[in-house]
Amino acid sequence: MKKIETLTQDALEPLIQKGTTVLLFSATWCADCHFLEPFLPEIEADFPDIAFYDIDRDHSIDLAKTLNIFGIPSFVAYRDGQEIGRLVNKDRKTKEEVEAFLKKLN
């Protein structure tokens, strides 16, 4: 999963234009975000057609506000430039919950 420290609205557009892209908003201080870390490589391997990006919410706060990301970890999915789903809340997420969300995207 490619980490992006600071993402702006302008920089977001090229990332989401082609194919399916999932943004994970997280932060270094977030225990629930760290809970997911061991599972992220497995999740990526299970969904090879999706481009995943880990966005530092604290350094991308303007974009997070624009996208209504107030709880982390949160996922926002795009296909060909259009938002197609989100798993956005402040709750801890399991590998199974994330994969169920990703399966619904197809």
N, C-alpha and C positions, 0 to 999 in steps of 0.2 A: 504494500500500500504506500503510495507516494505521499510524503508529508509536505504540507504547505503551511508555512508559518503565517503569512499574511495573504489573504485573498480579497480582492476588491470585486465589485460588480463588473467592472470592465474586464478584469482578468478571468472572471467566471465564464463569461460568454463563450470563448473559444474552447474551454474544457468540456462544455456540455453539448456542443453542436452536433456531434456525430456519435451514434451508437448509444449505449446505455452507460450512464455515469452515476456513481453513488458517492455523495459527500458525507463523511463522518465528521461531525463537529465535536471536538473534545478539548480538554485542557490538561496541562501537566499536573495540576493540583487535584484533579478529579478522580477520586477512588473508584467510582463506578466505571469511568473510562478505562482505568488500568485493569479492571476486572475483565474487560473484553480483550485486552492485548494478546493473551495466549491463543485465543480463538481466531483472530483476524487472518493469519495465514491460511488456516483451514477454510474459512469462509471464502476468501479470495480463490482458493483452489477449487472449491465447489461451484463457483460462478465465474468461469474463465472469460466469459463474454462481456463482463462488466468491468469498467475502469473504476477503481476505488481511489479516493483521495481523503487523507486525514487532514482536516483543517483545524488549526489552532483558533478556537473560538475567541480567546482573549485578544489575540492580535488581529482578528478579523471581525471585530465587534460591530462595525457598521454594516457589514454584509449579514451577520447573524441577526441584527435587528431588522433589516429589510426582509429577511426570510422568516421572521418570527421564531427564531431559535433562542428560547429563553432557558431551556433545560438541556443538560448534556449528560451522557452522550446522546446525540441525535443524528439520524440519517435522513438525507433528502436525495431522492432519485430522479434522474432526468433521462429522457430518451429524445434524441435528435432536437435538443434545445427546449423541450417542454417538460415541466415537472409532471411525474407520473405517480409519485407516492412519497410518503414521509412517515417516519417513525420518530416522532418528536415529542419528548417529554423528559422529565428529570429522573425517571426511574432507571434502576439498574436493568440491563438487558442481558439475556442469556444468548448463547450461540443459537439455540433452537428458535428463540424469538426473532433474532435477526435473519436467520435463514428462512423462516416462515414469511417474513416481510418481503424478502427478496424473491421468493417463489411466486408471490402474488403479483409481481411486476410483469410477468410474462403473460 
